[in-house]
């Protein structure tokens, strides 16, 4: 009641505000979840490599030290606004590794020096030509310098110095244009050069003296990790091939093809194959580094690391080919794969052990005799080859190479039919019908395993593919032979991997000689 007779006050709840409150809560919860997820991702990223955090802090420290020359009054009176060039130099020159910083610093110093000399020469020449011709000469010189530097940095042998040509271009333009307006090009050039020198010195000192990150160490670790990745991928691939994982079911192929890119072994092989550019970049940076840590002698053979990495990738291609057979459309029956299981597993284990041993030798910087590394894997490979030769009748459909007791079911049934059918013109007996029915059932169940491209079961019936029922048995035997040859393909690739392993041992041995690794104690 509101005081008036007969009137009633009705309170209606604010529905819009309630809905808005619920929407706000959902947004806040979503924002909080995404924020926490971002923090966790950053934390995991930092945990992967703590040098990333160290590098970031060092860059911040170097920029702060140079900025103090402007923020403090006394240094600012001496250097003036030209000290901004020092800040730019630190920001541009500071790289992740010490070697990359030295490389960038060399290009920066040489480019700035050449640009200063050219700018002073052109400016003095332009001053002597008079006020009218001076801007024309300066403008034409800017065009010529820009064209020449842009052309030279595209030259194949000068690509490593591409940054130096960029420095020449923008330093020359800034010096000669500002000198033209200020009227003293020599003074302007000198101010720019010592400011750049201050920034370069600060960047080098901070990067070398405070938790240095050496490109040589990074290259060394990266190569060793690649060895471990290839060994793990080889063992995983062979292990999956020798395990009964349901490959004789019709849905097997689609499943494994969907999961193939996500397999750990595949990712390891892919990372090894994609490491070429990283190894070359680290090797180029390591050349600029002074002797340090375990790499104490001058002219260390960093290029040999790149060569070893190339040979290792050459072996990795074979592992990828093994994965291709593992996930191929046509698969050998499991009972045929396990016929050579012991020999295949022994070769893969010995080969993986040899790769890990080579990686361990590089990590410990020690030299092992080539014979001791290859002897065991060569022995197991010879066993595999002898087994393949001894039981080659399992890999062919030719009756001349098959022992009578080893004939497959399809061959036995077809021979039985050939003998019995001519003797009778009436319907076959019940036993023969049961045998033929069993054969038809087995043929249909194995159709997707043995056929390529994949076809429906009805496609193999009479006239379905252009052949009659009398041609079905030879057709099935041909498809069975194609499937069994998958084992021969897999073992051949494994033997080829061992052959390529010989080249890898040679490359590692050459690296150990040039890098003067210590001889392993016998």
C-alpha positions, -999 to +999 in steps of 0.1 A: +000+000+000+013+035-008-011+054+014-039+057-011-070+037-006-074+008-030-039+011-045-014-018-045+023-016-051+039-044-072+077-048-073+090-064-106+125-078-104+150-063-129+153-093-153+177-075-176+201-068-147+200-104-136+209-117-171+236-091-174+251-102-141+252-139-153+268-128-186+294-108-167+302-137-144+307-161-174+330-135-191+350-131-160+354-169-156+364-173-192+389-145-189+403-159-157+407-194-173+424-180-204+447-158-183+457-188-162+463-209-193+485-182-208+505-180-176+510-218-177+521-217-214+546-190-206+559-210-177+563-241-198+580-221-225+605-208-200+611-242-184+620-257-218+650-234-221+660-212-192+685-194-215+655-176-230+648-158-198+685-151-193+687-136-228+657-113-222+671-100-189+705-094-205+690-073-233+670-053-208+702-047-188+722-036-218+695-011-230+693+002-194+730+009-192+731+028-225+699+047-215+716+060-183+739+081-205+708+101-214+689+099-181+719+111-161+727+148-165+765+146-165+769+120-194+741+138-214+762+170-214+791+151-229+773+129-255+741+149-262+713+134-282+737+114-304+736+087-277+703+076-291+724+058-317+739+037-289+704+025-279+696+016-315+729-003-318+722-023-287+687-032-298+698-042-333+731-059-325+722-079-294+716-116-304+708-148-286+743-163-288+777-147-284+788-158-319+757-142-335+764-110-316+800-109-327+789-115-363+762-088-361+787-064-345+813-070-372+788-062-399+776-031-379+811-018-373+824-023-408+792-010-424+792+022-402+829+028-409+825+025-447+793+046-447+811+073-426+841+074-450+819+075-481+796+102-466+825+125-456+841+121-490+809+129-509+800+157-486+834+175-490+831+170-528+796+185-528+807+215-508+833+224-534+808+224-562+787+253-548+752+257-532+733+249-564+750+216-574+755+204-538+720+189-532+720+174-567+752+156-560+740+144-526+707+131-540+725+113-569+750+097-544+721+085-523+706+068-553+739+052-563+747+039-528+712+025-524+713+007-558+748-007-553+743-020-517+709-035-526+725-053-556+755-066-537+736-081-508+718-103-533+751-117-546+753-154-534+788-152-518+779-119-500+746-131-485+762-136-450+770-099-450+736-087-460+731-069-427+763-050-433+751-036-466+718-025-449+739-006-423+759+011-450+728+023-467+709+038-438+740+051-420+752+068-452+718+084-458+714+097-422+750+111-420+750+129-454+715+143-451+720+156-415+754+169-424+740+188-453+715+206-430+739+211-401+767+223-423+795+201-407+795+166-422+828+155-406+815+164-371+782+147-377+799+115-389+823+113-359+794+118-334+775+090-351+804+066-351+815+070-315+778+066-304+776+034-324+809+022-309+796+028-273+764+007-280+785-021-296+809-023-267+781-024-241+763-052-261+794-073-264+805-069-228+771-078-214+766-107-237+800-122-231+805-116-193+770-122-180+758-158-184+771-162-220+751-184-244+776-200-268+765-210-302+791-238-302+775-254-271+741-250-287+753-267-319+769-295-299+738-303-279+715-300-310+735-326-329+736-350-300+698-347-295+693-355-332+712-388-327+690-398-298+658-389-318+668-410-348+676-440-326+643-437-307+623-434-339+640-465-354+632-486-324+596-474-321+589-480-358+603-515-358+586-523-325+552-513-339+558-533-371+564-565-351+534-561-328+500-575-337+481-542-336+450-552-356+464-545-390+443-573-405+411-555-398+395-534-425+394-502-405+432-504-396+445-483-425+422-453-420+430-453-383+467-453-386+468-428-414+448-404-392+472-409-363+504-410-383+515-373-381+510-373-343+533-403-336+563-394-314+587-412-338+573-393-367+577-360-349+613-368-339+622-377-375+606-345-388+624-324-362+657-340-373+650-333-410+640-297-402+672-290-382+694-283-412+689-245-412+694-244-374+726-263-375+740-241-403+730-209-385+747-221-353+778-232-371+781-198-388+777-181-354+801-204-337+829-194-361+829-160-346+833-172-310+867-173-292+879-205-276+857-213-247+847-242-224+855-276-240+863-260-273+897-245-264+916-244-296+913-220-325+897-228-358+875-254-344+859-275-372+823-263-368+815-271-404+821-308-397+791-307-373+770-296-403+783-324-424+776-350-397+741-336-394+736-340-432+747-376-431+724-382-401+695-368-421+705-391-449+698-420-424+666-404-411+651-406-446+653-444-443+635-443-410+608-422-426+606-448-454+602-476-428+573-455-413+558-454-448+558-492-450+544-494-415+514-472-426+511-484-462+478-495-477+490-531-483+502-549-452+517-583-448+499-608-425+511-607-389+522-644-390+545-636-418+560-606-401+568-625-369+586-652-390+616-628-392+609-610-359+640-620-341+663-610-369+646-577-376+645-568-339+682-576-335+692-554-364+671-525-353+684-528-317+720-530-327+716-501-352+699-479-326+726-488-301+753-478-326+736-445-332+733-438-295+770-447-291+780-422-318+759-395-301+775-403-268+810-401-283+802-366-296+787-355-263+817-368-243+841-356-271+858-390-273+869-411-302+859-448-307+872-472-332+850-476-362+853-514-362+839-517-327+809-496-335+799-515-367+810-550-359+778-560-340+753-544-363+770-559-394+768-594-378+731-590-371+724-577-406+741-607-422+718-629-401+688-611-414+699-614-450+706-651-446+672-656-430+655-637-459+674-659-484+666-692-466+629-685-463+624-666-495+597-691-505+574-673-480+577-642-501+567-656-535+536-673-549+557-695-573+550-732-566+585-741-576+599-724-545+573-736-520+578-768-499+546-789-500+539-785-464+543-748-465+517-741-492+491-715-483+455-723-479+444-707-512+469-729-532+458-761-515+421-754-520+426-745-557+446-777-563+419-797-546+392-781-567+411-788-599+414-825-591+378-831-580+357-810-604+366-828-636+355-861-621+320-850-614+294-832-635+269-830-607+269-807-576+301-809-555+299-829-522+291-812-489+328-813-477+340-796-509+312-770-505+323-763-469+359-759-480+350-736-508+327-716-485+355-713-460+379-701-487+353-675-499+349-662-463+387-659-458+390-642-492+364-615-483+378-609-449+413-603-463+401-583-493+409-548-479+442-560-467+454-574-500+437-551-525+448-517-537+431-494-545+406-504-519+374-520-534+342-534-520+338-571-517+312-572-545+338-559-569+356-593-568+325-612-577+318-624-612+323-597-638+328-571-612+363-562-624+363-577-658+373-612-649+353-644-643+352-667-613+378-689-628+403-660-626+396-652-590+421-677-576+451-664-596+439-629-588+439-636-550+473-653-552+487-622-569+473-599-542+487-622-515+521-621-531+520-583-532+511-582-495+539-606-485+564-585-505+558-558-479+580-577-455+608-578-481+605-541-486+607-534-448+637-556-444+654-541-474+650-506-461+664-518-427+695-532-445+698-499-464+697-480-431+727-501-419+745-494-451+740-456-446+751-460-410+786-468-424+787-433-439+776-418-406+804-436-387+829-422-412+816-387-408+817-389-370+852-403-372+864-374-394+849-349-369+866-366-340+900-364-358+896-327-368+882-317-334+909-337-316+886-358-295+903-378-268+909-415-276+887-439-258+905-460-232+907-497-243 
